[in-house]
Amino acid sequence: MARTRAFDSDTVLFAAANAFRQRGYRDVSIGDLEKATGLASGSIYNAFGDKAGLFKAALHQYVHGFVKQRLVVHAGEGAALEDLEGLFITALEPPLADGYGCLVANSIIEFGNAEGIASKHIDETLSMVRHAIDGVLKRELGPQASDAETTHLLVLYLGILTLSRSRTPLEAMAETVRAEFTRLRQLRAQRDDASAHANTP
């Protein structure tokens, strides 16, 4: 008979994800995870197998809870450029602006492109973010919006998540975001003007 877990999985995985986000996978000890989650090492091993198992479970929840929810809010169906801009600006606000960055972005830096315990969720996240950004750009700028524009914003977004761990002023990065989205709104206005003129008898 399977043992019933005497803890809330979401709470534990959130705490573990935060510990991994702050210190990285390699530098987090089981003792650190005990303190972060409130679980004894035996409970961690019973529930998740080992540190790698807990990391994969925590990363999965981070991607499908936190990251995916942000994309739904800021780049979901019907989202405009203003909504997408919020995805970038809020990356410079709490909870991501605490100096520890994003667990996925940190994992890209820590593990690189090698196949491993983080690669599946890294690939999945990059695909989700790219798809969300591309959907907004195609909707707002027209189907001719280039893949290069999508890649440009993806690079900007990951750059923000990475540099938020440095001494780069957050307001300077916010200004860069605002300038970029001012440019995109100008492209949208040009498209709307061209469309209006084309429909004028």
Sequence and secondary structure as in RCSB ss.txt:
>XXXX:A:sequence
MARTRAFDSDTVLFAAANAFRQRGYRDVSIGDLEKATGLASGSIYNAFGDKAGLFKAALHQYVHGFVKQRLVVHA
GEGAALEDLEGLFITALEPPLADGYGCLVANSIIEFGNAEGIASKHIDETLSMVRHAIDGVLKRELGPQASDAET
THLLVLYLGILTLSRSRTPLEAMAETVRAEFTRLRQLRAQRDDASAHANTP
>XXXX:A:secstr
      S HHHHHHHHHHHHHHH TTT  HHHHHHHH   HHHHHHHHSSHHHHHHHHHHHIIIIIIHHHHHHHH
STT  HHHHHHHHHGGGSTTTTTTT  HHHHHHHHHTTSSSTTHHHHHHHHHHHHHHHHHHHHHHH TT  HHHH
HHHHHHHHHHHHHTTTTS HHHHHHHHHHHHHHHHHHHHHHHHHHHHHT  
